[in-house]
């Protein structure tokens, strides 16, 4: 899942979270497939960010999932025998993986 600017959204992308109005009403539900008219409407309504499935937008300087996981391995390399820290490492890595789905 990736949070992107509405202007970066393309037709066919799928919402990973509901798009909410400032008053709390749901404008578009999770799972909605983006269409041209819907994207135009979101932009006209000043909805600046949406959260979409996957990781469809490349950001300059952003690391790949593989690079991020390798960084975590490196950071925890000196504490391989400390069970609580290994648990934390595992949770961080899983959270990173889940955030990219």
LOKELUM-465028 format. One record per atom (N, C-alpha, C): x, y, z. Coordinates in steps of 0.05 Angstrom, whole numbers, plus 5000, padded with zeros to 4 digits. Layout:
<atoms>
XYZ...
</atoms>
This chain:
<atoms>
501749775000500050005000501850245000501050454985502650694983500850944983501651144998500151394998501351564977499751664958500751834936499052084934500052274918498452504912496252424892493952554894491752494876492652534847494352744843495252804816497152584805498252414822499952194813498351944806495851934814494151704810493551664780493351404773492751334745490251154745489051154722486750974718487550684723485850544736486350254742487550204769488650414782489650374810487250324828487850174850485650094868486150224895484050344907484350464933484850254955486750304972487350124994485950215019485150475020483750585043481450755033479450795049477250965042478251255038477051395019477551685016475351825031476151985051474152115069473952415063471552515066471052795065471852925091472453185092473253305118471253265140468653235133466653195154466352905163468052725152467952445160466452255142465052365122463552185104465452045085464751805077466451655058465651745030467751835015467251924988467651684969469751534973470251284957471151074976470150834973470850614991473350474982474550345002476850164997476049964975477949914956477449724935476349854910475750114911474750254887477050274866476350214842478250234820478150514809480450644806480550924797479850934767478151124760477451184732478151474727478251544702478851824694476952024707474351984704472452174716472652184747473251954760473451954789475952114797478152074783480652214789480252514786478852594764478252884760476652994783474652834792472852924814474452954840476252764846477852784870479553044870480753094848482453334846480753584848478453594835476753834837475653874866475453654881474453674909476753724928479153784918481553834934482353604952481853364943482953124957485753094946487753154964490453174954491952904956491152724974492552474977490652244978491452014967489951764969491851544975490851324985492451084990491550864971493550764955492850564935494250294942493250084930494449814934497149804920498849644931501549604919503349844924505249874906507150094908507650194879505650304867505750364838507350614830507950794848509351034841512251034850514051064832516851074839517551354848518951364871519751624882522851644880523851864869526751894866528151864893530151694894531651654918530551444937528151354931526851154949528150884946528550744968529750484967527650274960528650054948526949824942526449674968524449504968523849344992526349174999527549064979529948894984532149054998532549304989534649465001533949545030531349595035530549665062530849425081530149185071530448945088533348895094535048935074537948895078539049095099538049345098538849545118538049455146535649345149534849245175536649015185537248835166539148615173541748725183542848925169545349045177545149175205543049315210542649455235542549265259541449025254541148835276543348625276545348645259547348435256549048385281549248575299550948545323549348435347546748395344545148305367543648055361544847865346543447625337542647435359543847465383543247285405541447405426540347635421538547775440535647735430534247545442531547475433529647705430529447885449527448105446528048275422530648325417531348485394530848335367531248075368530647925343527647925337526047925359523147945355522448215343523648425353523148695342524048715313526248595306527248595279525248455261524248225270522348075254519848235249518848375270516448535268516848765249519148905250519649125233519749035204521048815199521348705171518548635160516948505177514248425168512548675162512748875179511249125174512049255148514649255142515649365116514449205092514548945095513448775073510448825070508948835092506048875090505449155079507049355084506449625074506849645044508349455032508849465003506749304988505049165001503049004987500749164977
</atoms>
